[in-house]
Amino acid sequence: MSNRFKSGTIMATALLASAIAASASTGTMHIFWKDLRPATQAAAESVGLPMIAAKMPDRGETLSLDLQDKTVQLAGYALPVDRDGDLVYQFLLVPWTGACSHMPTPPPNQIVLVTPAQPYRMSEAYQPVSVTGALRPGMEKSQLFILDGVSVIQSGYTVHKAEVVNVDTVPDTITLPVNSPWTFLNKKKN
C-alpha cells in the first residue's frame, strides 16, 4: 500500500469521524418530562406524580439547566394560549391531559411554552404532540382562557420556532389514580 493511499485513507477516516462527532453534538436529544426536573425532585418522581413537586419548598421552580439551548424533542399535550380558530400560534406543552384547566397546574418545571415555527393546526385541546426545538429555561407567565375565567400559568421553559407534529401516544406520562374524577381524559377515542 502506498504512503499516499495510507494518508488519504487516514484523512478520510478523520473527516468521517469529525463529521460524526459534529452530527452528534448538533443532533436532537429525545427527552422525557423527568429530564426537566432537577435531581432535588427525585422524591416526587419516585411516587409517579410530578404535580407533587408543586408542593415542594421551591414549588417546582427549580429548573434543569443541563439542557439549556440544546435541541430537544419532547412529547406532551398541547393547550392553546394564542389561537385563531384552529390555528395555534402559541401553546403550553403539559405532561398530562386536563392539566391547568381540569386538574391542578403542573409545577413550572413541567410546563413548556411553545411557539411553533409555523401556525399549528389543532383540532382539540390536549392534542398529543411532539415538539422539537431549542429548549430555554426561564420563567414565563401566560394567560390561559378557560371556561370559568382567565388563569395565569407559569412555565419554566420555552421553545421558539418549534417543529410540531401530532403523535398517537405520549411516553413518560402519569397515570391518573383510579379514583380521580378526570380519568375519562386518558381514555382512548374510538
Summary of the structure (lengths in Angstrom):
residues: 190
radius of gyration: 20.3
end to end distance: 66.0
largest distance: 79.3
contacts: 548
relative contact order: 0.17
helix: 26%
strand: 37%
